[in-house]
Amino acid sequence: EVQLVESGGGLVQPGRSLRLSCAASGFTFDDYAMHWVRQAPGKGLEWVSGISWNSGSIGYADSVKGRFTISRDNAKNSLYLQMNSLRAEDTALYYCAKVTGPVGATTFDYWGQGTLVTVSS
Amino acid sequence: QSALTQPASVSGSPGQSITISCTGTSSDVGSYNLVSWYQQHPGKAPKLMIYEVSKRPSGVSNRFSGSKSGNTASLTISGLQAEDEADYYCCSYAGSSTNVVFGGGTKLTVL
């Protein structure tokens, strides 16, 4: 059974940093690209970032480019999102999501339950 | 990276059919057959309902179908049931190896 478990969310002041983690199990992690998708309270889904199976291809939404860094450790079956210079508008539930291929795939077939990030003073 | 355009809400009675549209541009929906649709119930993670415009994952009811014409994709739900009441999001590949764009979401109400 595929499982994606996010962690690392919490309350953080504007301008500070936070690192999210996603522990994957139930599939061969290094066969697939992975993504982060967020959802602000009461709002829609917003793609944040994606990384190919071997970290060779990485993309970011314009809203987080230059502030967030995605990475993965295939030996640990883990996905990460380093979030710096956080803003109030980054407040959201952050989902880790698996796609159906190693690179370029954009069908999200499995999602975690999300970790909540709240940016407030 | 502008969001795809969906109607904010649609409604229908049990047994009826509804269609949710998802309008993008020639840089995303219009150029790739990589449109997917997700159902999200309150407090739950999104669930994949349709991928690559019209394919259904195993376990998804055949009451759900997808199509595309030009820059607009559509999700049709036939034989509406109470449990179909949820938010629905479209999603498209947006022209690079990892870039993705979502629609703003449509709230489906089953009357």
Interface residues (C-beta under 8 A of the other chain):
Chain A: A33 H35 V37 G44 L45 E46 W47 S49 G50 I51 S52 S57 I58 G59 A61 D62 Y95 T100 V103 G104 T106 T107 F108 D109 W111 G112 Q113 G114
Chain B: Q1 A3 L34 S36 Y38 Q40 A45 P46 K47 L48 Y51 E52 P57 D87 Y89 C91 S92 Y93 S96 S97 T98 N99 V100 V101 F102 G103 G104 G105
